[in-house]
Amino acid sequence: MTPSPPDFTTLNEAELARLDALLASANEKWPSFYANRQRPCPFFVDAPDENLAGWLDAGRIAPGLAIDLGCGHGRNALHLAGKGFRVRAVDFSESAIGWARERVAASGQRVEIIQASVFEFPFEEGSADLVYDGGCFHHLAPHRRHQYMARVARMLRPGGHFGLVCFAPSGGSGFSDAEVYEKSSLGGGLGYDERRLRELWSPWLEIETIAPMREMPASSQLFGKDFLMTMLARKK
């Protein structure tokens, strides 16, 4: 019988902080991760996520305020701005934010760039038409997921959408929640299948679509890797 995952929802902030310290090494790489722009990293490209582009082109998400969580060097934020969104792009990494600001300045688009933790930047509750996470969620420790999901739900207006890209099981470390704490590591990121995404997000949002990301050729104007999962959900 598979053991139930640990329940972190009753922990206070001091207890959560102790778990943060246990996994502190998992976040040490991010401040300088984007400093080497020649790094062989699949998402160091200009192209936006294929799922995001598809949702917008199909009219599933109307322009408004978009909050891009874990924006990296800004490829999805710039695409949203080009589609008529007012964009706030947030990332913890100093090197990512520096790159994003350069790209925004060169583009002539208007994007508000914020260097901050996704848990700490201020926002107006119920203001966002879209919250987009193109690769942050799978790097969150299990004990912080509840807080993250609650913040996402609070950001969205009724009828607003949440878009997610995360590792599929084939792309993640394969660690269970319990193993994360046994090993003091996320193993590079956690993988989520459709069942687990529904289990985690259904209490917060109405899920519209969960599907593997489509693999896109190198010549494509869109980014897509088949070891990732995509989800589109809506706040009731």
NORCOR-V361692 format. One record per pair of residues at least 12 apart in sequence whose C-alpha atoms are under 6 Angstrom apart, sorted by the first residue. I is the first residue (numbers start at 1). J is the second residue. If there is no record, write none. Layout:
{{I,J} {I,J}}
This chain:
{{8,143} {23,184} {30,93} {31,93} {31,94} {32,95} {34,95} {34,96} {35,95} {46,75} {47,221} {47,222} {47,223} {48,75} {48,76} {48,222} {48,223} {49,222} {49,223} {50,222} {50,223} {50,224} {63,84} {63,85} {64,85} {64,129} {65,85} {65,86} {65,87} {65,128} {65,129} {66,87} {66,128} {66,129} {66,130} {66,131} {67,87} {67,88} {67,89} {67,131} {68,89} {68,132} {69,90} {69,133} {70,90} {70,91} {70,136} {71,89} {71,90} {71,91} {72,96} {73,96} {73,99} {73,100} {74,100} {87,111} {88,112} {89,113} {90,114} {90,115} {91,115} {91,116} {92,115} {92,116} {92,117} {125,154} {125,155} {126,154} {126,155} {126,156} {126,157} {127,155} {127,156} {127,157} {128,155} {128,156} {128,157} {129,160} {130,160} {130,161} {130,162} {131,162} {132,162} {132,163} {133,164} {134,164} {134,165} {135,165} {135,166} {138,166} {138,189} {138,190} {139,189} {158,235} {158,236} {159,234} {159,235} {159,236} {160,234} {160,235} {161,233} {161,234} {162,232} {162,233} {163,231} {163,232} {164,230} {164,231} {165,229} {165,230} {166,228} {166,229} {167,191} {167,228} {167,229} {168,191} {168,192} {168,193} {168,227} {168,228} {168,229} {169,191} {169,192} {170,227} {171,227} {172,189} {172,190} {172,191} {173,187} {173,189} {173,190} {205,233} {205,234} {205,235} {206,233} {206,234} {207,233} {208,232} {208,233} {209,231} {209,232} {210,230} {210,231} {211,229} {211,230} {212,229} {212,230} {213,225} {213,226} {213,228} {213,229} {213,230} {214,226}}
